[in-house]
Amino acid sequence: MTEKQQTFAEAMTALEEIVRQLEQGDVPLENAIDLYKQGMELSKFCHSKLQHAEEQLVSIVQETGETTAFDPLKGES
């Protein structure tokens, strides 16, 4: 499964497993480097998914159907 086909939950599970393996400290250096690279790619993927979700959530659809940005400091209009 490629990253683009992964769900956010699958990517997070894979990232957690990589972190667990690296924290154990018994991974050979070459494998640790590969795991680190995979972890960074998964982290970037998850960050992108979260950023996209945030962009969707911070807009409000007005009664006219127009979408406007939501300013949490001002509240809803």
PDB file of N, CA, C and O in Angstrom:
ATOM      1  N   MET A   1       0.848  -1.183   0.000  1.00  0.00           N
ATOM      2  CA  MET A   1       0.000   0.000   0.000  1.00  0.00           C
ATOM      3  C   MET A   1       0.891   1.242   0.000  1.00  0.00           C
ATOM      4  O   MET A   1       1.770   1.375   0.852  1.00  0.00           O
ATOM      5  N   THR A   2       0.671   2.144  -0.942  1.00  0.00           N
ATOM      6  CA  THR A   2       1.458   3.364  -0.982  1.00  0.00           C
ATOM      7  C   THR A   2       0.863   4.379  -0.026  1.00  0.00           C
ATOM      8  O   THR A   2      -0.273   4.250   0.430  1.00  0.00           O
ATOM      9  N   GLU A   3       1.668   5.395   0.264  1.00  0.00           N
ATOM     10  CA  GLU A   3       1.216   6.418   1.209  1.00  0.00           C
ATOM     11  C   GLU A   3      -0.073   7.081   0.754  1.00  0.00           C
ATOM     12  O   GLU A   3      -0.949   7.351   1.575  1.00  0.00           O
ATOM     13  N   LYS A   4      -0.205   7.350  -0.546  1.00  0.00           N
ATOM     14  CA  LYS A   4      -1.367   8.067  -1.041  1.00  0.00           C
ATOM     15  C   LYS A   4      -2.639   7.244  -0.880  1.00  0.00           C
ATOM     16  O   LYS A   4      -3.736   7.803  -0.879  1.00  0.00           O
ATOM     17  N   GLN A   5      -2.513   5.922  -0.744  1.00  0.00           N
ATOM     18  CA  GLN A   5      -3.673   5.071  -0.561  1.00  0.00           C
ATOM     19  C   GLN A   5      -3.953   4.820   0.922  1.00  0.00           C
ATOM     20  O   GLN A   5      -5.014   4.302   1.270  1.00  0.00           O
ATOM     21  N   GLN A   6      -3.024   5.177   1.784  1.00  0.00           N
ATOM     22  CA  GLN A   6      -3.210   4.967   3.215  1.00  0.00           C
ATOM     23  C   GLN A   6      -4.198   5.948   3.793  1.00  0.00           C
ATOM     24  O   GLN A   6      -4.334   7.080   3.331  1.00  0.00           O
ATOM     25  N   THR A   7      -4.882   5.482   4.816  1.00  0.00           N
ATOM     26  CA  THR A   7      -5.709   6.403   5.575  1.00  0.00           C
ATOM     27  C   THR A   7      -4.825   7.046   6.633  1.00  0.00           C
ATOM     28  O   THR A   7      -3.705   6.602   6.883  1.00  0.00           O
ATOM     29  N   PHE A   8      -5.343   8.086   7.241  1.00  0.00           N
ATOM     30  CA  PHE A   8      -4.604   8.741   8.322  1.00  0.00           C
ATOM     31  C   PHE A   8      -4.345   7.752   9.459  1.00  0.00           C
ATOM     32  O   PHE A   8      -3.243   7.709  10.005  1.00  0.00           O
ATOM     33  N   ALA A   9      -5.353   6.961   9.815  1.00  0.00           N
ATOM     34  CA  ALA A   9      -5.217   6.005  10.919  1.00  0.00           C
ATOM     35  C   ALA A   9      -4.160   4.951  10.613  1.00  0.00           C
ATOM     36  O   ALA A   9      -3.386   4.579  11.495  1.00  0.00           O
ATOM     37  N   GLU A  10      -4.119   4.471   9.385  1.00  0.00           N
ATOM     38  CA  GLU A  10      -3.109   3.477   9.007  1.00  0.00           C
ATOM     39  C   GLU A  10      -1.711   4.066   9.071  1.00  0.00           C
ATOM     40  O   GLU A  10      -0.776   3.419   9.543  1.00  0.00           O
ATOM     41  N   ALA A  11      -1.572   5.288   8.598  1.00  0.00           N
ATOM     42  CA  ALA A  11      -0.273   5.949   8.626  1.00  0.00           C
ATOM     43  C   ALA A  11       0.178   6.187  10.066  1.00  0.00           C
ATOM     44  O   ALA A  11       1.353   6.003  10.386  1.00  0.00           O
ATOM     45  N   MET A  12      -0.738   6.592  10.926  1.00  0.00           N
ATOM     46  CA  MET A  12      -0.385   6.813  12.331  1.00  0.00           C
ATOM     47  C   MET A  12       0.025   5.509  13.007  1.00  0.00           C
ATOM     48  O   MET A  12       0.967   5.493  13.799  1.00  0.00           O
ATOM     49  N   THR A  13      -0.669   4.423  12.702  1.00  0.00           N
ATOM     50  CA  THR A  13      -0.318   3.122  13.271  1.00  0.00           C
ATOM     51  C   THR A  13       1.081   2.714  12.823  1.00  0.00           C
ATOM     52  O   THR A  13       1.882   2.242  13.630  1.00  0.00           O
ATOM     53  N   ALA A  14       1.374   2.895  11.546  1.00  0.00           N
ATOM     54  CA  ALA A  14       2.703   2.563  11.024  1.00  0.00           C
ATOM     55  C   ALA A  14       3.769   3.439  11.666  1.00  0.00           C
ATOM     56  O   ALA A  14       4.854   2.961  11.994  1.00  0.00           O
ATOM     57  N   LEU A  15       3.466   4.712  11.844  1.00  0.00           N
ATOM     58  CA  LEU A  15       4.412   5.638  12.474  1.00  0.00           C
ATOM     59  C   LEU A  15       4.662   5.259  13.929  1.00  0.00           C
ATOM     60  O   LEU A  15       5.800   5.305  14.396  1.00  0.00           O
ATOM     61  N   GLU A  16       3.621   4.889  14.637  1.00  0.00           N
ATOM     62  CA  GLU A  16       3.772   4.462  16.032  1.00  0.00           C
ATOM     63  C   GLU A  16       4.647   3.214  16.134  1.00  0.00           C
ATOM     64  O   GLU A  16       5.450   3.088  17.058  1.00  0.00           O
ATOM     65  N   GLU A  17       4.490   2.300  15.189  1.00  0.00           N
ATOM     66  CA  GLU A  17       5.307   1.078  15.181  1.00  0.00           C
ATOM     67  C   GLU A  17       6.778   1.409  14.928  1.00  0.00           C
ATOM     68  O   GLU A  17       7.665   0.831  15.556  1.00  0.00           O
ATOM     69  N   ILE A  18       7.030   2.330  14.015  1.00  0.00           N
ATOM     70  CA  ILE A  18       8.408   2.753  13.741  1.00  0.00           C
ATOM     71  C   ILE A  18       9.020   3.381  14.988  1.00  0.00           C
ATOM     72  O   ILE A  18      10.160   3.078  15.341  1.00  0.00           O
ATOM     73  N   VAL A  19       8.278   4.246  15.648  1.00  0.00           N
ATOM     74  CA  VAL A  19       8.774   4.888  16.868  1.00  0.00           C
ATOM     75  C   VAL A  19       9.073   3.836  17.931  1.00  0.00           C
ATOM     76  O   VAL A  19      10.094   3.911  18.615  1.00  0.00           O
ATOM     77  N   ARG A  20       8.185   2.857  18.069  1.00  0.00           N
ATOM     78  CA  ARG A  20       8.390   1.792  19.055  1.00  0.00           C
ATOM     79  C   ARG A  20       9.679   1.027  18.764  1.00  0.00           C
ATOM     80  O   ARG A  20      10.457   0.739  19.673  1.00  0.00           O
ATOM     81  N   GLN A  21       9.895   0.704  17.503  1.00  0.00           N
ATOM     82  CA  GLN A  21      11.103  -0.032  17.131  1.00  0.00           C
ATOM     83  C   GLN A  21      12.359   0.789  17.408  1.00  0.00           C
ATOM     84  O   GLN A  21      13.345   0.273  17.936  1.00  0.00           O
ATOM     85  N   LEU A  22      12.314   2.060  17.050  1.00  0.00           N
ATOM     86  CA  LEU A  22      13.489   2.912  17.263  1.00  0.00           C
ATOM     87  C   LEU A  22      13.756   3.146  18.744  1.00  0.00           C
ATOM     88  O   LEU A  22      14.912   3.235  19.156  1.00  0.00           O
ATOM     89  N   GLU A  23      12.699   3.246  19.548  1.00  0.00           N
ATOM     90  CA  GLU A  23      12.875   3.467  20.986  1.00  0.00           C
ATOM     91  C   GLU A  23      13.480   2.258  21.684  1.00  0.00           C
ATOM     92  O   GLU A  23      14.135   2.405  22.716  1.00  0.00           O
ATOM     93  N   GLN A  24      13.270   1.057  21.133  1.00  0.00           N
ATOM     94  CA  GLN A  24      13.844  -0.140  21.731  1.00  0.00           C
ATOM     95  C   GLN A  24      15.367  -0.110  21.651  1.00  0.00           C
ATOM     96  O   GLN A  24      16.042  -0.660  22.521  1.00  0.00           O
ATOM     97  N   GLY A  25      15.908   0.520  20.626  1.00  0.00           N
ATOM     98  CA  GLY A  25      17.349   0.709  20.530  1.00  0.00           C
ATOM     99  C   GLY A  25      18.126  -0.489  20.025  1.00  0.00           C
ATOM    100  O   GLY A  25      19.354  -0.427  19.969  1.00  0.00           O
ATOM    101  N   ASP A  26      17.470  -1.573  19.657  1.00  0.00           N
ATOM    102  CA  ASP A  26      18.203  -2.741  19.194  1.00  0.00           C
ATOM    103  C   ASP A  26      18.125  -2.925  17.680  1.00  0.00           C
ATOM    104  O   ASP A  26      18.326  -4.029  17.174  1.00  0.00           O
ATOM    105  N   VAL A  27      17.833  -1.840  16.959  1.00  0.00           N
ATOM    106  CA  VAL A  27      17.746  -1.874  15.507  1.00  0.00           C
ATOM    107  C   VAL A  27      19.131  -1.535  14.951  1.00  0.00           C
ATOM    108  O   VAL A  27      19.734  -0.545  15.364  1.00  0.00           O
ATOM    109  N   PRO A  28      19.642  -2.349  14.016  1.00  0.00           N
ATOM    110  CA  PRO A  28      20.930  -2.017  13.394  1.00  0.00           C
ATOM    111  C   PRO A  28      20.884  -0.636  12.744  1.00  0.00           C
ATOM    112  O   PRO A  28      19.824  -0.193  12.301  1.00  0.00           O
ATOM    113  N   LEU A  29      22.002   0.029  12.687  1.00  0.00           N
ATOM    114  CA  LEU A  29      22.079   1.406  12.206  1.00  0.00           C
ATOM    115  C   LEU A  29      21.450   1.584  10.828  1.00  0.00           C
ATOM    116  O   LEU A  29      20.686   2.526  10.617  1.00  0.00           O
ATOM    117  N   GLU A  30      21.757   0.696   9.890  1.00  0.00           N
ATOM    118  CA  GLU A  30      21.211   0.819   8.536  1.00  0.00           C
ATOM    119  C   GLU A  30      19.684   0.743   8.560  1.00  0.00           C
ATOM    120  O   GLU A  30      19.008   1.513   7.879  1.00  0.00           O
ATOM    121  N   ASN A  31      19.154  -0.178   9.338  1.00  0.00           N
ATOM    122  CA  ASN A  31      17.702  -0.305   9.468  1.00  0.00           C
ATOM    123  C   ASN A  31      17.104   0.907  10.174  1.00  0.00           C
ATOM    124  O   ASN A  31      16.021   1.368   9.814  1.00  0.00           O
ATOM    125  N   ALA A  32      17.802   1.415  11.165  1.00  0.00           N
ATOM    126  CA  ALA A  32      17.319   2.583  11.899  1.00  0.00           C
ATOM    127  C   ALA A  32      17.210   3.787  10.969  1.00  0.00           C
ATOM    128  O   ALA A  32      16.263   4.569  11.062  1.00  0.00           O
ATOM    129  N   ILE A  33      18.184   3.932  10.075  1.00  0.00           N
ATOM    130  CA  ILE A  33      18.138   5.043   9.126  1.00  0.00           C
ATOM    131  C   ILE A  33      16.946   4.892   8.195  1.00  0.00           C
ATOM    132  O   ILE A  33      16.235   5.861   7.931  1.00  0.00           O
ATOM    133  N   ASP A  34      16.724   3.673   7.694  1.00  0.00           N
ATOM    134  CA  ASP A  34      15.566   3.425   6.827  1.00  0.00           C
ATOM    135  C   ASP A  34      14.259   3.677   7.570  1.00  0.00           C
ATOM    136  O   ASP A  34      13.338   4.286   7.025  1.00  0.00           O
ATOM    137  N   LEU A  35      14.178   3.208   8.811  1.00  0.00           N
ATOM    138  CA  LEU A  35      12.971   3.426   9.610  1.00  0.00           C
ATOM    139  C   LEU A  35      12.735   4.912   9.846  1.00  0.00           C
ATOM    140  O   LEU A  35      11.603   5.392   9.778  1.00  0.00           O
ATOM    141  N   TYR A  36      13.816   5.634  10.123  1.00  0.00           N
ATOM    142  CA  TYR A  36      13.705   7.074  10.348  1.00  0.00           C
ATOM    143  C   TYR A  36      13.152   7.769   9.099  1.00  0.00           C
ATOM    144  O   TYR A  36      12.268   8.621   9.190  1.00  0.00           O
ATOM    145  N   LYS A  37      13.689   7.390   7.928  1.00  0.00           N
ATOM    146  CA  LYS A  37      13.210   7.988   6.675  1.00  0.00           C
ATOM    147  C   LYS A  37      11.730   7.685   6.463  1.00  0.00           C
ATOM    148  O   LYS A  37      10.955   8.569   6.098  1.00  0.00           O
ATOM    149  N   GLN A  38      11.343   6.430   6.693  1.00  0.00           N
ATOM    150  CA  GLN A  38       9.938   6.054   6.549  1.00  0.00           C
ATOM    151  C   GLN A  38       9.073   6.844   7.528  1.00  0.00           C
ATOM    152  O   GLN A  38       7.986   7.308   7.181  1.00  0.00           O
ATOM    153  N   GLY A  39       9.568   6.988   8.746  1.00  0.00           N
ATOM    154  CA  GLY A  39       8.836   7.746   9.759  1.00  0.00           C
ATOM    155  C   GLY A  39       8.649   9.195   9.371  1.00  0.00           C
ATOM    156  O   GLY A  39       7.584   9.770   9.594  1.00  0.00           O
ATOM    157  N   MET A  40       9.674   9.788   8.793  1.00  0.00           N
ATOM    158  CA  MET A  40       9.568  11.186   8.362  1.00  0.00           C
ATOM    159  C   MET A  40       8.553  11.331   7.232  1.00  0.00           C
ATOM    160  O   MET A  40       7.796  12.300   7.194  1.00  0.00           O
ATOM    161  N   GLU A  41       8.538  10.364   6.307  1.00  0.00           N
ATOM    162  CA  GLU A  41       7.559  10.401   5.219  1.00  0.00           C
ATOM    163  C   GLU A  41       6.136  10.243   5.760  1.00  0.00           C
ATOM    164  O   GLU A  41       5.219  10.938   5.323  1.00  0.00           O
ATOM    165  N   LEU A  42       5.961   9.333   6.704  1.00  0.00           N
ATOM    166  CA  LEU A  42       4.649   9.140   7.317  1.00  0.00           C
ATOM    167  C   LEU A  42       4.224  10.383   8.096  1.00  0.00           C
ATOM    168  O   LEU A  42       3.059  10.779   8.062  1.00  0.00           O
ATOM    169  N   SER A  43       5.173  10.988   8.791  1.00  0.00           N
ATOM    170  CA  SER A  43       4.882  12.206   9.541  1.00  0.00           C
ATOM    171  C   SER A  43       4.433  13.328   8.599  1.00  0.00           C
ATOM    172  O   SER A  43       3.486  14.056   8.899  1.00  0.00           O
ATOM    173  N   LYS A  44       5.106  13.458   7.478  1.00  0.00           N
ATOM    174  CA  LYS A  44       4.742  14.485   6.488  1.00  0.00           C
ATOM    175  C   LYS A  44       3.345  14.201   5.929  1.00  0.00           C
ATOM    176  O   LYS A  44       2.539  15.117   5.769  1.00  0.00           O
ATOM    177  N   PHE A  45       3.064  12.929   5.634  1.00  0.00           N
ATOM    178  CA  PHE A  45       1.759  12.524   5.126  1.00  0.00           C
ATOM    179  C   PHE A  45       0.659  12.864   6.136  1.00  0.00           C
ATOM    180  O   PHE A  45      -0.369  13.434   5.771  1.00  0.00           O
ATOM    181  N   CYS A  46       0.880  12.512   7.403  1.00  0.00           N
ATOM    182  CA  CYS A  46      -0.115  12.775   8.449  1.00  0.00           C
ATOM    183  C   CYS A  46      -0.319  14.273   8.649  1.00  0.00           C
ATOM    184  O   CYS A  46      -1.449  14.734   8.811  1.00  0.00           O
ATOM    185  N   HIS A  47       0.762  15.021   8.639  1.00  0.00           N
ATOM    186  CA  HIS A  47       0.666  16.469   8.795  1.00  0.00           C
ATOM    187  C   HIS A  47      -0.163  17.066   7.663  1.00  0.00           C
ATOM    188  O   HIS A  47      -1.003  17.936   7.890  1.00  0.00           O
ATOM    189  N   SER A  48       0.080  16.592   6.448  1.00  0.00           N
ATOM    190  CA  SER A  48      -0.664  17.080   5.290  1.00  0.00           C
ATOM    191  C   SER A  48      -2.153  16.765   5.432  1.00  0.00           C
ATOM    192  O   SER A  48      -2.998  17.616   5.153  1.00  0.00           O
ATOM    193  N   LYS A  49      -2.476  15.540   5.868  1.00  0.00           N
ATOM    194  CA  LYS A  49      -3.878  15.157   6.068  1.00  0.00           C
ATOM    195  C   LYS A  49      -4.539  16.038   7.126  1.00  0.00           C
ATOM    196  O   LYS A  49      -5.667  16.495   6.939  1.00  0.00           O
ATOM    197  N   LEU A  50      -3.837  16.276   8.238  1.00  0.00           N
ATOM    198  CA  LEU A  50      -4.384  17.116   9.304  1.00  0.00           C
ATOM    199  C   LEU A  50      -4.579  18.547   8.837  1.00  0.00           C
ATOM    200  O   LEU A  50      -5.581  19.183   9.164  1.00  0.00           O
ATOM    201  N   GLN A  51      -3.626  19.051   8.078  1.00  0.00           N
ATOM    202  CA  GLN A  51      -3.729  20.418   7.578  1.00  0.00           C
ATOM    203  C   GLN A  51      -4.926  20.546   6.633  1.00  0.00           C
ATOM    204  O   GLN A  51      -5.655  21.536   6.679  1.00  0.00           O
ATOM    205  N   HIS A  52      -5.123  19.552   5.786  1.00  0.00           N
ATOM    206  CA  HIS A  52      -6.262  19.560   4.864  1.00  0.00           C
ATOM    207  C   HIS A  52      -7.579  19.514   5.648  1.00  0.00           C
ATOM    208  O   HIS A  52      -8.522  20.239   5.332  1.00  0.00           O
ATOM    209  N   ALA A  53      -7.632  18.669   6.658  1.00  0.00           N
ATOM    210  CA  ALA A  53      -8.847  18.569   7.479  1.00  0.00           C
ATOM    211  C   ALA A  53      -9.122  19.887   8.186  1.00  0.00           C
ATOM    212  O   ALA A  53     -10.271  20.320   8.268  1.00  0.00           O
ATOM    213  N   GLU A  54      -8.078  20.523   8.694  1.00  0.00           N
ATOM    214  CA  GLU A  54      -8.245  21.801   9.381  1.00  0.00           C
ATOM    215  C   GLU A  54      -8.791  22.860   8.423  1.00  0.00           C
ATOM    216  O   GLU A  54      -9.670  23.644   8.783  1.00  0.00           O
ATOM    217  N   GLU A  55      -8.261  22.874   7.204  1.00  0.00           N
ATOM    218  CA  GLU A  55      -8.742  23.844   6.212  1.00  0.00           C
ATOM    219  C   GLU A  55     -10.232  23.643   5.936  1.00  0.00           C
ATOM    220  O   GLU A  55     -10.973  24.607   5.749  1.00  0.00           O
ATOM    221  N   GLN A  56     -10.656  22.387   5.914  1.00  0.00           N
ATOM    222  CA  GLN A  56     -12.069  22.117   5.680  1.00  0.00           C
ATOM    223  C   GLN A  56     -12.923  22.536   6.870  1.00  0.00           C
ATOM    224  O   GLN A  56     -14.043  23.015   6.693  1.00  0.00           O
ATOM    225  N   LEU A  57     -12.409  22.362   8.065  1.00  0.00           N
ATOM    226  CA  LEU A  57     -13.191  22.645   9.258  1.00  0.00           C
ATOM    227  C   LEU A  57     -13.262  24.123   9.618  1.00  0.00           C
ATOM    228  O   LEU A  57     -14.193  24.544  10.305  1.00  0.00           O
ATOM    229  N   VAL A  58     -12.303  24.909   9.172  1.00  0.00           N
ATOM    230  CA  VAL A  58     -12.292  26.313   9.569  1.00  0.00           C
ATOM    231  C   VAL A  58     -13.071  27.208   8.615  1.00  0.00           C
ATOM    232  O   VAL A  58     -13.006  28.432   8.723  1.00  0.00           O
ATOM    233  N   SER A  59     -13.799  26.617   7.691  1.00  0.00           N
ATOM    234  CA  SER A  59     -14.640  27.447   6.839  1.00  0.00           C
ATOM    235  C   SER A  59     -16.097  27.191   7.173  1.00  0.00           C
ATOM    236  O   SER A  59     -16.484  26.085   7.551  1.00  0.00           O
ATOM    237  N   ILE A  60     -16.880  28.215   7.028  1.00  0.00           N
ATOM    238  CA  ILE A  60     -18.302  28.144   7.348  1.00  0.00           C
ATOM    239  C   ILE A  60     -19.084  28.431   6.084  1.00  0.00           C
ATOM    240  O   ILE A  60     -18.765  29.365   5.347  1.00  0.00           O
ATOM    241  N   VAL A  61     -20.084  27.650   5.836  1.00  0.00           N
ATOM    242  CA  VAL A  61     -20.943  27.883   4.684  1.00  0.00           C
ATOM    243  C   VAL A  61     -22.079  28.791   5.137  1.00  0.00           C
ATOM    244  O   VAL A  61     -22.846  28.453   6.039  1.00  0.00           O
ATOM    245  N   GLN A  62     -22.169  29.937   4.500  1.00  0.00           N
ATOM    246  CA  GLN A  62     -23.214  30.907   4.819  1.00  0.00           C
ATOM    247  C   GLN A  62     -24.545  30.444   4.231  1.00  0.00           C
ATOM    248  O   GLN A  62     -24.581  29.502   3.439  1.00  0.00           O
ATOM    249  N   GLU A  63     -25.631  31.098   4.611  1.00  0.00           N
ATOM    250  CA  GLU A  63     -26.959  30.766   4.097  1.00  0.00           C
ATOM    251  C   GLU A  63     -27.025  30.903   2.573  1.00  0.00           C
ATOM    252  O   GLU A  63     -27.802  30.207   1.919  1.00  0.00           O
ATOM    253  N   THR A  64     -26.229  31.780   2.023  1.00  0.00           N
ATOM    254  CA  THR A  64     -26.218  31.987   0.577  1.00  0.00           C
ATOM    255  C   THR A  64     -25.436  30.898  -0.142  1.00  0.00           C
ATOM    256  O   THR A  64     -25.445  30.842  -1.372  1.00  0.00           O
ATOM    257  N   GLY A  65     -24.768  30.043   0.596  1.00  0.00           N
ATOM    258  CA  GLY A  65     -23.955  28.989   0.003  1.00  0.00           C
ATOM    259  C   GLY A  65     -22.502  29.377  -0.139  1.00  0.00           C
ATOM    260  O   GLY A  65     -21.676  28.563  -0.555  1.00  0.00           O
ATOM    261  N   GLU A  66     -22.177  30.628   0.207  1.00  0.00           N
ATOM    262  CA  GLU A  66     -20.788  31.074   0.126  1.00  0.00           C
ATOM    263  C   GLU A  66     -20.004  30.526   1.314  1.00  0.00           C
ATOM    264  O   GLU A  66     -20.523  30.404   2.423  1.00  0.00           O
ATOM    265  N   THR A  67     -18.755  30.203   1.054  1.00  0.00           N
ATOM    266  CA  THR A  67     -17.878  29.710   2.106  1.00  0.00           C
ATOM    267  C   THR A  67     -16.987  30.848   2.571  1.00  0.00           C
ATOM    268  O   THR A  67     -16.339  31.506   1.757  1.00  0.00           O
ATOM    269  N   THR A  68     -16.952  31.080   3.870  1.00  0.00           N
ATOM    270  CA  THR A  68     -16.083  32.109   4.424  1.00  0.00           C
ATOM    271  C   THR A  68     -15.217  31.508   5.511  1.00  0.00           C
ATOM    272  O   THR A  68     -15.591  30.526   6.151  1.00  0.00           O
ATOM    273  N   ALA A  69     -14.067  32.103   5.710  1.00  0.00           N
ATOM    274  CA  ALA A  69     -13.147  31.617   6.732  1.00  0.00           C
ATOM    275  C   ALA A  69     -13.727  31.884   8.111  1.00  0.00           C
ATOM    276  O   ALA A  69     -14.355  32.918   8.341  1.00  0.00           O
ATOM    277  N   PHE A  70     -13.516  30.957   9.015  1.00  0.00           N
ATOM    278  CA  PHE A  70     -13.970  31.098  10.390  1.00  0.00           C
ATOM    279  C   PHE A  70     -12.823  31.658  11.219  1.00  0.00           C
ATOM    280  O   PHE A  70     -11.728  31.097  11.226  1.00  0.00           O
ATOM    281  N   ASP A  71     -13.067  32.737  11.901  1.00  0.00           N
ATOM    282  CA  ASP A  71     -12.079  33.334  12.783  1.00  0.00           C
ATOM    283  C   ASP A  71     -12.474  32.978  14.203  1.00  0.00           C
ATOM    284  O   ASP A  71     -13.454  33.518  14.715  1.00  0.00           O
ATOM    285  N   PRO A  72     -11.730  32.072  14.865  1.00  0.00           N
ATOM    286  CA  PRO A  72     -12.115  31.645  16.190  1.00  0.00           C
ATOM    287  C   PRO A  72     -12.105  32.768  17.222  1.00  0.00           C
ATOM    288  O   PRO A  72     -12.752  32.651  18.262  1.00  0.00           O
ATOM    289  N   LEU A  73     -11.385  33.850  16.952  1.00  0.00           N
ATOM    290  CA  LEU A  73     -11.350  34.971  17.894  1.00  0.00           C
ATOM    291  C   LEU A  73     -12.623  35.827  17.809  1.00  0.00           C
ATOM    292  O   LEU A  73     -13.002  36.493  18.773  1.00  0.00           O
ATOM    293  N   LYS A  74     -13.271  35.796  16.640  1.00  0.00           N
ATOM    294  CA  LYS A  74     -14.491  36.592  16.451  1.00  0.00           C
ATOM    295  C   LYS A  74     -15.760  35.773  16.631  1.00  0.00           C
ATOM    296  O   LYS A  74     -16.828  36.332  16.878  1.00  0.00           O
ATOM    297  N   GLY A  75     -15.652  34.456  16.510  1.00  0.00           N
ATOM    298  CA  GLY A  75     -16.830  33.603  16.591  1.00  0.00           C
ATOM    299  C   GLY A  75     -17.556  33.609  15.272  1.00  0.00           C
ATOM    300  O   GLY A  75     -17.071  34.166  14.287  1.00  0.00           O
ATOM    301  N   GLU A  76     -18.710  32.996  15.250  1.00  0.00           N
ATOM    302  CA  GLU A  76     -19.477  32.944  14.014  1.00  0.00           C
ATOM    303  C   GLU A  76     -20.168  34.270  13.762  1.00  0.00           C
ATOM    304  O   GLU A  76     -20.546  34.970  14.702  1.00  0.00           O
ATOM    305  N   SER A  77     -20.333  34.614  12.497  1.00  0.00           N
ATOM    306  CA  SER A  77     -20.998  35.873  12.125  1.00  0.00           C
ATOM    307  C   SER A  77     -22.491  35.721  12.213  1.00  0.00           C
ATOM    308  O   SER A  77     -23.226  36.670  11.939  1.00  0.00           O
TER     309      SER A  77
END
